[in-house]
Amino acid sequence: MYYEKHKDHDRALKYMNYFIKQRNREKEISNTKLEKIKNVLESTLLYFRKYKLFFKNMYNFKQKNKVQ
């Protein structure tokens, strides 16, 4: 979150990928439907943030190339 706010999208993307991999390794066993839904929603939000950063990086890279 810190790197996202301070416009360091490359580093934020790196940490987001690390966090997603770590979360996949831990694989919690959830018994209730509510816990499963909660886990799916949390994962969805993580992937949304990841791809949002990815597209911001691509856009910023194109803007830098246009200026040069």
N, C-alpha and C positions, 0 to 999 in steps of 0.2 A: 504494500500500500504506500509506503514511504517513497519508493522510487517512482511509482505512478504519479504521485502528486508533484514530484520534483522533476518531471519530464525526462527521466532517465529510462526510457522505454525498453532499451536492450537489456539492462540489468533487471528490470521488473519482470520481463518475459523469462529470463533465465531462472529467477526465483520462483515464478509461477509454475514453470515446468518441473522444477525440483519438488515443489510442494505437492503437485498432482501425482508425481511418481511415488513420493513418500506415502501419500494417502492410499494409493493402490496397493502398496506393500502391506499396509496395516490391516486392511480388509476386516472390518468389524462384523461380527455375527449379530444380526438383529433379528429378533423373533417377531416383533409386531409389524403390522402393515404401516403404522404411523412412523416407526423408525426407518423402515425401508424407503418410504416416501421422502422423509427428511434427508436421508443420505443421497437420494437421487437429485433432489433440489439443490443441495449443497454442491454436488459434483457438477450439475448443470451451470450453476453460477460461476464456478471456477473455470470451466471451459469457456464460458462467455467472456470472462475477463481476459483469458489467455488470447482468444482470437481477436478481441477488441485491441489488445496491445499489439498483436501481430500486424493487424491492418493499419494501426497508427504508425508503426515502424515503416511499413511499405510506403505510406503516404508521405511521411517526413523525408524518406530517402529520395522519392521522386521530386519533392520540392527542392531539396538540396541540389539535385542534378540539374534542375531547370535554371537555378540561379547561376550555377557555374558554367 
